[in-house]
Amino acid sequence: MNLSATLVLIAITCATSLVALGNPKMLESLLLWTRGVQRGEWYRLLTYGFVHADFGHLLFNMITLYFFGRALDGFYAEHLGPFGFYIFYLAALLASILPSYFDHRQDPDYRSLGASGAVSAVLFAFILFDPWTTLLIFVVPMPAIIYAVAYVAYSIYASRQEGSRVNHSAHLWGAAFGVAFTLVLEPRLVGHFLGALATPRFG
């Protein structure tokens, strides 16, 4: 029996994050730190996505990944082989953080962590397949496409505010990467998405 790539990623992320939450030295060694990358610790551009700031941060990301990642496992395996979803997810981690890294490369104290960018890629890729699926956002049912529009608008607004500890840039770039990468693999999804968008359904 093939083990779902989504479940493997969730298991690795949960194990790493939970251990790191009790081990500040380990957490510091894995998160994105501009100075660390500049001195050759390139692995941080990926490992930052396997540690989280707190349990709530981890839980939200992993629940989202669980529900939408499993629906996409087969698609990426079909197009990229058995490691397809891993390739997509790791590429999303890298693509979502690189703009933040370059924006802050002159700030030696800049740090970022969490899987949110890659999870955004997964969620927005899923929306290409079923834009009207219902999401429960803080127990409020909402069509996925409505959530996507609100999510992007809020992320753009919040990224321009001073003092936010959330890396909204990673969310936006992750979402854009998820859509772009998936459409490159299967351009016919454009027509499918537009057709689905034109026939809304609720509930």
C-alpha positions in Angstrom: 0.0 0.0 0.0 1.4 3.4 -1.0 1.5 5.8 1.9 0.0 9.2 1.1 2.7 11.9 0.5 0.5 14.3 2.4 0.4 12.1 5.5 4.2 11.6 5.3 4.8 15.4 5.2 2.4 16.0 8.0 4.1 13.4 10.2 7.6 14.8 9.5 6.4 18.4 10.1 4.5 17.6 13.3 7.4 15.6 14.7 10.0 18.2 13.8 7.9 21.1 15.0 6.9 19.5 18.3 10.5 18.6 19.2 11.7 22.0 18.1 9.1 23.8 20.3 10.8 22.3 23.3 14.3 22.8 22.0 15.0 26.5 21.1 18.5 25.7 19.8 17.0 23.2 17.3 14.3 25.7 16.3 16.9 28.4 15.7 19.0 26.0 13.6 16.2 25.2 11.2 14.2 28.4 10.7 15.0 30.8 7.9 17.6 33.3 9.1 19.1 35.6 6.5 22.6 35.6 8.1 22.6 31.9 8.3 21.7 31.5 4.6 24.4 34.0 3.6 27.0 32.0 5.4 26.2 28.8 3.5 23.3 27.3 5.4 21.1 27.0 2.3 19.1 24.2 3.8 17.2 26.8 5.8 15.3 27.8 2.7 13.5 24.5 3.1 13.7 23.5 6.7 12.0 26.7 7.9 8.8 25.1 6.7 9.1 22.1 9.1 9.1 24.2 12.3 6.4 26.5 13.7 6.1 29.3 16.2 3.5 27.5 18.4 1.1 24.6 18.5 -1.8 26.7 17.0 0.3 27.7 14.1 1.2 24.1 13.4 -2.3 22.8 13.9 -3.9 25.2 11.5 -1.4 24.5 8.7 -1.5 20.7 9.1 -5.3 20.6 9.2 -5.4 22.6 5.9 -2.7 20.4 4.4 -4.5 17.2 5.4 -7.8 18.1 3.8 -6.5 19.5 0.5 -3.2 17.8 0.1 -4.7 14.3 -0.1 -7.0 15.4 -2.9 -3.9 16.4 -4.9 -1.5 13.6 -4.2 -2.7 11.6 -7.2 -2.5 14.5 -9.7 1.1 15.3 -9.0 2.1 11.6 -8.9 0.4 11.2 -12.4 2.4 14.1 -13.8 5.7 13.9 -12.0 6.0 10.3 -10.8 5.7 8.8 -7.3 7.5 11.7 -5.6 5.4 14.3 -7.4 3.6 15.8 -4.4 6.9 16.0 -2.5 8.5 17.9 -5.5 5.5 20.3 -5.6 5.5 20.9 -1.8 9.2 21.5 -1.4 9.3 23.7 -4.5 6.4 25.7 -3.0 8.4 26.1 0.3 11.3 27.5 -1.7 9.3 29.7 -4.1 7.2 31.2 -1.3 10.2 32.2 0.9 12.7 33.5 -1.7 11.0 36.9 -2.2 11.1 37.4 1.6 14.7 36.4 1.7 15.7 38.8 -1.0 13.6 41.6 0.4 15.3 41.2 3.8 18.8 40.0 2.8 20.3 43.2 4.3 18.7 42.5 7.6 20.9 40.1 9.5 18.3 39.5 12.1 15.4 38.6 9.8 13.7 35.2 10.6 10.7 33.3 9.3 9.2 29.9 9.9 6.2 27.8 9.2 4.6 25.8 6.4 2.0 28.5 5.5 3.5 29.4 2.1 3.5 25.8 0.9 0.1 25.2 2.4 -1.2 28.2 0.5 0.2 26.6 -2.7 -1.7 23.4 -1.9 -5.0 25.2 -1.1 -4.9 27.5 -4.2 -3.9 24.5 -6.5 -7.0 22.7 -5.2 -9.2 25.7 -6.0 -8.4 25.2 -9.7 -10.1 21.8 -9.5 -13.1 22.8 -7.4 -13.6 26.6 -6.8 -17.0 26.2 -5.3 -16.2 23.6 -2.7 -17.2 24.7 0.8 -14.5 25.6 3.3 -15.2 26.1 7.0 -13.4 29.3 8.0 -13.6 29.6 11.8 -16.8 27.5 11.6 -18.3 29.8 8.9 -19.0 28.0 5.6 -17.6 29.8 2.6 -17.0 28.9 -1.1 -13.3 28.3 -1.7 -13.1 30.9 -4.5 -14.6 33.6 -2.2 -12.1 32.7 0.5 -9.3 32.9 -2.0 -10.2 36.4 -3.1 -10.6 37.6 0.5 -7.3 35.8 1.5 -5.3 37.5 -1.3 -6.9 40.9 -0.6 -6.2 40.7 3.1 -2.6 39.4 2.6 -1.8 42.3 0.3 -3.2 44.8 2.8 -1.5 43.1 5.8 1.8 42.9 4.1 1.9 46.7 3.8 1.3 47.2 7.5 4.2 47.8 9.9 4.9 45.5 12.8 3.1 42.3 11.6 4.9 39.1 12.7 3.1 37.1 10.0 4.9 36.6 6.7 2.0 37.5 4.4 4.4 37.7 1.4 5.1 34.0 1.7 1.3 33.3 1.7 0.9 35.3 -1.5 3.9 33.9 -3.3 2.9 30.4 -2.2 -0.6 30.8 -3.6 0.7 32.2 -6.9 3.2 29.4 -7.2 0.6 26.7 -6.5 -1.6 28.0 -9.3 1.2 28.6 -11.8 3.0 25.3 -11.2 -0.2 23.3 -11.5 -1.3 25.1 -14.7 2.1 24.4 -16.3 1.6 20.7 -15.6 -2.0 20.7 -16.9 -3.0 23.8 -19.0 -6.4 22.3 -19.6 -7.3 23.2 -16.0 -7.7 26.8 -17.1 -10.8 25.8 -19.1 -12.0 23.5 -16.3 -11.6 26.3 -13.7 -13.4 28.9 -15.8 -16.2 26.5 -16.6 -16.6 25.6 -12.9 -16.5 29.2 -12.0 -19.4 30.0 -14.4 -21.6 27.4 -12.7 -21.6 28.4 -9.0 -23.0 26.0 -6.4 -23.4 26.6 -2.7 -23.5 24.1 0.2 
